[in-house]
């Protein structure tokens, strides 16, 4: 590390080089060195920012950096740097994408930690540079804050405004006021004052122990109160705390008696709060769209900014007056990013995976599978073991055939078994927390955010499948059913309803559940809908995850008003049922059916009506009703499935309306809303088969059988090898000379085939007499030889 004097000298040299212009250059032109750094070495700008990592280099690097930030292109490079997001370095101007949100990993986002966590020297100098970045080039900053609004103010409020350092806290609040009251940041200001959580932060600043923090927080708080288009959330907070705020502001900073401007502003806020309507009113104007081109002008603000500037001190008015537009320098057309490419490590992993798959395939191909004992083994062994093994194999074949036949029978019975209809009872209820009528009284000494922010309700959707006995009783006795429903409304549920014959959860019958809120009564514009979708599951899973196996669905939302909702349940049925079009419903005499039922119904209709062709059994004549489906005079049986697709539509979801009640009268004796939904479940045979297939011992038995089959195949292979050795040695012992000649001849033939010397596989070699003879009648004069020679010569020529 250089000494202090050396660092000062290096700082002076860098500053001079970066602002040097040649003698004939225009004063408005960019310095040569700075233009080179911006165009070719943008990483130098990032390195200057990273000088705040060490307190020895913080002040020199910050001084040089502020000299560089006079150029708007350099400021844009630092703002839009995203090199910390897995990149190799700053991309400079080519990496700037104004409409793309930042990841929060660039060098600009490090300033928050440098200001808050660094030493006093580092934090003070970093904040000076940070302020220069956000106030020097207004057009660039307005675009940047609009695109990264949530990320920026989340860090700003949680790190800087809530900092433990008094200097950081005060300067951050002051800078926040300057940013919001700048005309170029009008869209940012309207979006900031539209949120209730930002108002809570400012109101808490008013009660800080340090008076200068209170004073700076007051200048941000007045923007919320002076806004003529307050959001519903802001209005609720101000109305709930109206009495507290008025009493608090009347004695707020009473020692500032000589500051007439502050006294006028304070009286203005008290008057504005007192004049607010008793109930929140929907604002006539929404916040300006962030990122739009209209954010740099605010003449059309209905007097909001103009009225407030008229009450500010002259010094503040001059500071916040519009500045002359600054010409953009250096930032040209933005280049699109490169297409992502696979990393070398990823490509290598894919290559290794392919090699492993090929190797496993080779191993599986070499795996023995034959379980038949070789012929002739009986003569080589003692006893009747071979014959007994063959008898066992015959019994196994008969058993496999019988089991396969039974399996087919069971499969047919399972597919053709009728489903049972059952009743799914659904209770919908809600509880409330922290409502206004649940409070313990008014506390004047503190602001009350709980009534607005924590007022909430919890909706509970519970479903239980009624037992068979209850279903039968409901069908036979209507009065009993009415009594049971009355008991359910009172919260008294029969134990039989909670103990179905089979463990079917509420989530079993539906593939998705959504809760739609009444948009006319939703808070702050639109309430986010609640949605659950059944996760994709493997076939025949042993156990279901909690997200796919539940009887109760609960969700919690903030609110202090009654709300109408609609619970939509999308049925999950196997096979899937569809709603039929009117022509198809007329043929099948039903409004809902599966695809198989629709095809079968059309085929039965054709047979009953005698529409099948006598000559061609695959075709049939279309009457007036069938013509509406097939759009032709003659239909074909194989095309029935494709023809009915346009006439099948998804079943509408089961809609359950419900009113969320938060009033005190209802919750004195709350009653749930009860619905009965008709659902289908599998028959007894399907349920038993499912239990059998899901039995853990079943899969273990299959694995054991597969292991025994593999071991048996290995034993049979070893037995075959031993039989070959035994035959070889037995024949060799009977006639060694002739057998060796035959064996050598066989080996020679195999060698010729392997080496390609016997292309026809006949075993002849090139040393025979037929290959030595020439002339018209020889081998060399045949047509095959001529074609082969021509083919060989032409291939060599190419």
N, C-alpha and C positions, 0 to 999 in steps of 0.2 A: 504494500500500500504506500502511495506517495505521501510525502509530508504535507502539512497544511499549506505551506507557501507554494509547493509544487502543484498542489491541486488547484490553487487559485490561478496560477499561471496557465495551467492546462485549460481551465475554464475560460480564461480570457482569450486564449488562442482559438479555441473552438467557436466561441461566440463571434469573434472577428471573422473567421473563415466563413461561417454560415450566413453572415449578413453582408459579406463583401460583394460589391458590384463594380464592374469595370468603369473606367472614366466616361465612356460614351453611352453607357446603359441608361435606360429610363429609370427614374426613381420608383416607378410603379412595377417595374419588372422584378421577377424573382431572382435572388442571388444565385450565382452559378453553382456553388457547392450545395446549396439547399435543393436546387432543382435536381442535381445528380443524386442526392440522397433519396429524394422522394421517388424518383423514377427507377433507380437501380439498386439502392441499398436501404429499403424501408426498415430492415431489421435494426439499423442504427437508432431509429426513433424509439423502437421498443426497448433497446438496450439502455437508452437514456432514462426511460421510465423505470426500468429495473434497477437503476442506481439508488432508488429509495430502499432497496433491500438492506443496505449498509449505511449506517449513520455517517461514516466518513465521506461517502460519495454522494449523499443525498443533496446537500446544498449546492455543490458545483454542478451536478447533473440537472438539478431543478432549474438553476439559472440558465443553463444552455437550453433546456427544454422549453422554457417560457419564451426565449428568443425565437425558437423554431415554431412555436405555436402561433406566431403572428401570421403564418401562412395557413390558409384554410385547408389546403390539401394535406399538410402535415397533421393538422388536427383531425381530419377525417380518417387518416390511416390509424391513428392511435385509438380513436373511438371505435372503429370497425375492426380492429385487430381481434382475431380469434385464434391466435397461434397456440394458445393453451389448450385448445379443444382437439388434441391428438394430431396437430399439424407439425410440420418441420420448422416453421418460421412464418413471419409476416409475409403476406402475399402482396402488400402494397395496394396501389390503386386498383389492380385487377381483382383483388379479393373483396372489394367493397360492394355489398349488396344491400342498399338502403331499406328495401322492403322485407328483408329476412330478419327475423328476431335473433338476437345474440344468444349464445349459450351461457354467458356469464363466466367464461374461462379466459377471456382476453385480458390484455394488460390494463385496459381502462378499469376493469372491475377490481383490480388489485388496489386501487387508490383507497377504497373503503377500509381495507385492513391496514394499509399504511397510515391512514389518518387516525384510525381508532386505536390500533395496537402498537404503533411505532413510538419511539421516544419523542420528547417534546420537539426537538429540532426537526426530526423526520416528519412528524405529524403536521407541524406548522407549515413547512415548506411544501409538503404534498398537498395540503388544503389550498394553498395559494395557486399551485398549478391546476388543481382540480377546479377551482373557481374560474380560472382563466379558460379552461377547456369548455365550460358550460355557459360562459357569457360573452366570449369573444366573437364567435361566428354563429350568429343567431339562426340563420336559415338551416345550417347543417345540424345544429343542436335540436331545433324544433322537430326536424324529421327524425332524428335519432331517438328523442324522448317519446315521440308518438309511436314509433315501432316497438320500443322496448319499455313501454310504460310500466307494466306490472313488475318486471324484473328490477328496473331502476328504483322505483319508489319503495319496493319491498326492502331492498338493501338500504336505501337512504333512511327510511323511517326506523328500521330495526337496528341499524348499526350506528348511524351518525346522530339522528335526532334523539335516540335513546342511549347515547354514549354516556359513560360514567365521567368523562372528562368535561369540565365546565366550559373550557375554551371551545372544544370541538362541538359540544351541544349548542352553545350560543351562536357560533359562526354558522353552523349548519342550518339552524332555524332562520337566521337572517338571509342566507343564500336561498333557502326555499322560498321566502317571500319575494325575493328579487326574480326568481325564475317564474313564479306564478303570475306576477304582475307585469311581466314583459309582454308586449303586444305580439311578438313573434310566437310566443308560447300559449296563445289563446286556447287552442284545442286541448293542450295539456292541462291548463288551468281549469277549464270546464269539466274535464274528466276527473281531476283530482278532487274538486269540491263537490263532486256528485256522490262520493262514497262516504258512508257513515263512519267507517273505521278510521278514516283520516280525520274526521271531525272529533272523534274521541281522543285521538292523540293530541290535537290542538287544545282541547278543553282540559286535558290533564296537564299540559304545559302551563296553563293559566294558574294552576295551583302549585307550581314548583316552588321550592324554598328560596330560590335565587331570583331577585327582582328583575335582573336583566333578561333572564330566560323567560319570565312572565311577560316582559315587555315585547320581546321578539315574537313570542308565541301569540301575543295579542294581534300583531300585524298579519299573521296568517289566519287567525280565527275570524277577523273582520271580513275576509274574503268570503267565507262560508255564509255569514249573516247577510252580507250585502248582495248576494246572488239572488236575482229575482226569479230564477228558475231552479229552486232547490228541489232535490230529489225527495222521494217519499221517505227514505231512510234518514236523511238529514233533517227533514221536517219533524219526524217522530222524536228524534233525540232532542231537538230544541224545544218542542212542545212539552215533552215529559219533564225537562229540566227548566222550564220557563221561569217558575218561581225562584228556583235556586240561582239561575243565571242573573236575573234582574237584581236580586238581593246581593249577589256576589259582585256584579259589575258596579253597583252603586258605591262600593267601598274599595274598588280595585285600584291599587297604586295611588292612594290618596295623597302621598307626599309629592307627587309630580304636579304641584299647584301652578308652577310657572309655565308648564307646557300646555298652552291653550289648544293647540292642535290635537293633542292627545285627549283632552277633556271633551272637545267637540266630537271626536270619533267615538268616545265611550258613550256619550249621551245619544249619539246616532244609533249605536248598536242596541242600547236599551229600548229605544223607541221602535226599532225594527222588530225586536223580539216580542214586545207587547202587542204590536199590530198584526202578528201572525194569526191566521184563522185557527179556530178551535180544533179542527180536524185536518189531517194532511190532504193537500190538493194535488192532483196530478199535474206535473209541470207542463206548460205549453210548449216548451222548447227542450229537446234532449241535448245532451252534450255533443259537441262537434265531433264528427268522425275522426278518430285518430288516423293519421297518415294521409288525410285528404289534402288537396291542394289549397283548401280554403282556410288553413290554419294560420297563415301568416298575416291575415288582416282581421280586424275586429270592429269595424265601423258598425256592423249590424248586431250589436249586443244589447239592444233595448235599454241603453243607458247604464248598463252594469259597470263597465270599466270606466266610462266617462264620468259617471256620478261619483265613483269612489275617488278617482284622481283629483276631482275638484275639491275634496276635503283633505288632501294630503299637504304636507309642508312643501314650500317652493323647492327646497333642495331635493325632496323625493320626486317632485314632478319633473324636474330637469333630468334627474337620473333615469327615470322610467319613460322618458319621451321617446318616440320612434327614432331610430337611427337610420342614416342613409344606407341604402342597400350596398352590400359589399360584393364586388365582382368575384366570381369564382375563378380560381387560378389553379391550373394543374389537373383538375378532375375532369376527365373526358368520359366518353361512353364506357359503361361498365361491361367488362368481359364476363361472360358466363363461366361458371366453374367447370372444371374437367369432370368427365364421367368417372365414377369410382371404379377402381380396378382392384382385383384380388391381390392380397399381399403374398409375397413369396412363401411365407410360412403356411398360409392357407392353401396355396396350390400344392405345396409339398405334402401337407396332410391329406389332401384329396388323392394325390398320387399313391401315397402309402395305403390309404383305404382301399383303392382299386386293386393294388397288389395283394393285399390281405384277402379281399374277396375272391380273387382268382385262385390264390393258394387254397382257400377253403373249398372252392369248387373242385379243384383237383383232388383234394383229400376225400371229398364225398364221392367222386367218381371211382376212386380206388377202394372204397369201402365195400367189403363183401356183402352180398345180399342173398346169395343162393343158399337155401336151407334143405335142398334135396341131397340125399346121400348118394355118392358116386356109384355107378354100376360096377358090379364085380367085387364089391367089398366083402360080400358074404364068403367068398372063397379064401379070403386072407385073414379072417378073424376066427376066433374060437367062440362058439355059442351062437345064440339066435338074436343077438343085440341089434343087428342091422334090420332083420325082419320086423322086430318089435318097434323099431323107430319108424319104419315105413307104415306100420299099422297106426301108430300114433299120428303120423302126418295125414293119413286118410280120415281119421276121426276129427282132426283139426279142420280139414277142409269142409267136412259136413257141418261142423259146429259154426264155422265162419259163414257158410251159406245160410244156415238157419238164423243166425244172429242178424245177418244182412237183411234177410226177408222180414224178420221182426222189426228191425229198425225202419224199414220202408213202411211197414204197416203203421208203426207209431207215428212216423213223420206225416203220413197222410191223415191220420186221425187228429194229430195236433193242428195241422193246417186247416182241416175242415171243421174243427170243433167250434161251436158257437160261443161267442163271448157273453158274459153275464152283465146285466145292467144293475148298477148299484147307485146309491145316493151319497154324494159328497157334500157334507154340511160345512159351510164356511161362515165363521163369525168374524165380523169387522168391527173393531172398536178403537178408541183412542183415549189417551191420557194427556194431561197438560202439565207443564212445569213453568214456574217463574212468571205466571200471568199476573196482570195488574191486581186482580182481586185476591191473589195469593200472597201479596206483599205484607210486610209487618208494619207499614206506616212510612211516613215521609221523613227522611234524614236531610235536614237543611244544610248541614255543614259539608256535604260532599255531593258531587254530581252523580246522578243515577243513570247508569248505562244498562243495568240488569233488566229493567222492565222492557227495554226495546231490543237489546241484543240477545238476551237469554230467554225471552218469552218463546216457548216452543211447545210442540205437541209431538206425540209419538203414536203412530198408527200401527195397529197390530192386526194382521190377517192370518187367521188360524183355520186350518181345515182338518176334518176328521172323516174317515169313511165309516158310515153307519153299518152296523152288523146286519146279517141276513134276517134275524128275527125282527129287528126294528123296521127293516124295509117291508117285510110281509105284513107287520102290524099296521104300518102306514097305509098300505094299499087296501087292507081289509077294513080298517076302522079310521074314518076321516077325523072323528072327534079326538081320538087318541093322538093323532098327528098334530092337531091344533094345540092340544095341551102341552105336548112335548116342545112345540115351537115357542109357546109362552114361557116354558121353563128355560129354554135356551136364551130367550131375550133377557131373562132375569139373571143370567149367568150361571144357571143350574143345568149342568149337562149330565146326561145319563152315562154311567160307566160303560155301558155297552157301546155307546157311540165312540168312546175313547179306546175301545178294545176291538178293533176289527178282526175278522177271521184271519186275515193275512196282513202282513206289515207293508201296506201301501202308504207312502208318505204323500203329503200334498204336492210336492214337486214331481211325483211320479206321473201325474195326469196332465201336466202342462209343460210345454217346451219354452215358454216365455211368459213373464208377467210384467205388465207396465201399469203405472199409475199416472194418469193425465190430470193435471190441475186445471181448474177453471181460470182461464187467462184474464177474464174480466175482473177477478178479485185477487189475483196473485200479487205478491209483494214485489215492489221495485220492478214492475214491468212483467216479468215472466218467471215462474217458479220452475226450477229444473225438475224434469220428470224423473220418476223412479223406474228403473228397468232392471229386470233379472232375466238372464238367458241360461238355459241348461247347458252346461259344458259338454263338449264332445267326449264320449266315453268309449273305451274299447268294447268289443263284443263280449258278452257274458263276463262282466267284471266280478271279482270276488266280493268287493265291497265298494260302496259309493262314497265319493268325497262329501264333506259337509255341504258344499255349495250345490249339490244335486240330490240331497236327501234331507229334507226338513219338512216340518209340519207347520211352522210359524214363520211368517215374513214380517219383519218390523222395520220401520224407517222413521227417522226423526227430522223435523224441519222447524225452522224458526217461524213464529207467527203469533199474532194476538187477535186474529179475526177468524170468524167461521169461514170455512173453505169447502167448496164442492169439488169432489174428485170422482174419477171414473176408473175402476180397476178392470183392466182388460186381461183376460186369461186365454192364451192360445193353446188349444188342446194338442196333446202329444199322443197319438194313437198309432198302433201298429197292427195291421196295415193302415195307412193313412186314409181317412175318409174325406170326401169332397162334396161340395155343393153342386148339384146337377142343374144344367140348363133346362128351361121349360120343355123343349122337345124330348130330351133324354129322360126327364122326370116323368113325362107322360107315358113313355114306353115302359119304364121300370116300376111305375106307380110308387115312387119314393122320392124324397127331396135330397137325401144324402145317401151316399154309397161309396164303397171302395172301388178301385179300378177293376179288380177281378169281378166284383159283383156287377159292375156295369157291362163288362164284356159278356159274362154269362147271361145276364138279362137280355141283351140284344140277341144272343144266339137262341135262347129259349123263345123269344118273340118271333124270330124267323121261322122256327120249327112249328110253333103253334099256328101261325098265320099261313103256313104252307108256301113260303116265299123262296125256298131253296130250289135252285135249278135242278132239273132231272138229269141232264147230261153232265154238267160240270158241278159237282158237289161243293166245290170251293167258292162258288159264287151264288148270289141270291138277288132276287128282284127287290127293289125299294118301293115301298108304298109312300103315301104322302108324308107320313111321320118320319120314316127312315130317310126320305129324300132331304129333309131339313138337316139331318146329321151328316150324311155322306155327300150331299150336293151332287148326286148323280143318280141315274136310273138303275144301275147295277152295282152292287157292293161285293166286296171280297172278304171272306172270313179272316185271312191273315192281316188285313188292313183295319180291322175293327179297333184294335188298340190305338193306332195312330189317329183314327178318325174321331175318337171320343175325347182326345186331349183338349181341343178347344172348348168342349162342353163341360169340363171339370174345373172348378175354381176352389180355392182354399176356403175352408170353413171360417165364418166370421168368428172373432174372439167372443168369449163369454164376457159381457159387460156388466159390472156390478157398480151401480152408483152409490155414493156414500157422501155424507156431509160431515166434515170434521168440526166438531163442536168444541169451543174453548170457553164458552160462557159459564158463569157460576151456577146458574139454575139447572143446566143439564147435568153437571157433574155432581150435584147433590145426590142424584140417583141415576147414574149412567146405565144405559142399556145398550148392548151390542146389536148390530144389524145382522140378521141371519139370512143366509141364502142356501137353497138346496140346488145342487147342480147334478144332473144325470151324467154318470160316467160309465165306462165299460171296463171290465177287468177280464183276465183270462179265466178259462174254465178250470175245473179241478184237475184234469189230465195235464194241461199245460203247466199248472202250478207245481204238480208233483215232478214232472220232468225237469222243470227249472230247478227245483230243490235238489234233484239227483245230480244234475249237471254242475250245480254250484257247490256240491259236497267236496271239501278239500281232499278226502280220501280217493275220490274218483280220479282226479288228475294224478295223484301219486301212484295209483294202480296202473294207469296208462304208461307212466314213465317207467315203472318197474317192468312191465311187459316189453316195452321197447328196448330196455337194457338187456333183458334175457334174449330177445331176438337177435340183437347185435352179437352177443356172446355166442349164440348158437351158430350164426353165420361164420364167425371166426373159426369155430371148431370144425365145421364142415369144410372150410377152405384148407385147414391144416390136414384134415383127413384125406382130402383130394390130393394134396402134395405127397403125403405118405404113400397113397395108393400108386401114384406115378413112379415114385422111387422103387417101390416093391416090384412093379411090373418090369422096370428097367433091369434091375438086378436079377430077377428070375429069368428073363429072356437071355441075358448075358451069360448066365451060368449054364444054360442048355447048349448054346452054340456060339461061343465067343467070337470066332473068326468071321463068320457070315454076318453076325449081328453088328460087329464093328464096321464092316464094309457098308452095310445098309445105313448105319448111323452117320458115317462120314459122308455118304452120298446125300443124305438128307440135310446135313449141315452145310454142304457145298451149295445145294440148291437154295437154301435159305440165304446164304451169303450173296449169291447172284441176284436174288430178288432185292435184297437190301441195298446192294451197290448199284442196282439199275442195269446190270449186264444182261439180265433176262427180262427184257421189257414186256414180253407177252406172258411172263410167269410160267413158261414151259420148262424151265430148267436147262435149256440148251446153252452152250457157250460158243464163243467165236472160233474155237479151234476145230470145229467139225468140218467134214469134207464138203458139205453143201455150201459153206461160206467161201471155200477156196475155188470152187468151180465158177468159170465165167461163161460169157456167151448169151445168146438169146433165151435159152431155156433155163438159165441160172436164176438164183435169187436176185442178183443185181439187175436183171432185166425186167423185173416186175413193175407194175404201175405204182405200187405202194412205195418202193424205194425211190422212184423218180419224184413223187410228191414230197417225200421226206427230205430229199436232198434240196429241192427247191425251197422248201420251208426253212431249212437250216441256213441256206445262203441268203435268203431275204431277211431273216432275223439278224444275221451278222451285218448286213448292209445297213440296217437301221441303227 
